[in-house]
Amino acid sequence: MRCFLWLALAPEGTRSHGEGWRSGFYHVTTAAQVPLALVFLDYARREVGFRRFLQLSGDPAADMAAIAQGFGAFQGRRPQLAAPIRFKS
């Protein structure tokens, strides 16, 4: 029997502004050794879509740079509230 678990995060720009992203998704994904699906919600274009699967390397700086590259062109409902794509200090 195969089981699937999908973990979703709130899109950036829909909540309050922060100094960066929380790291929980990163720790769960690397500990489970599963790929991270990059799914976007672009409020400005009214689009939802899938970019790609990303196998995290365990190097947070490199992995967050890859995530940022995948999400650079998309906007949440309130882009002025979007946190930079990096982990909180």
Summary of the structure (lengths in Angstrom):
residues: 89
radius of gyration: 13.3
end to end distance: 40.8
largest distance: 44.6
contacts: 190
relative contact order: 0.31
helix: 27%
strand: 19%
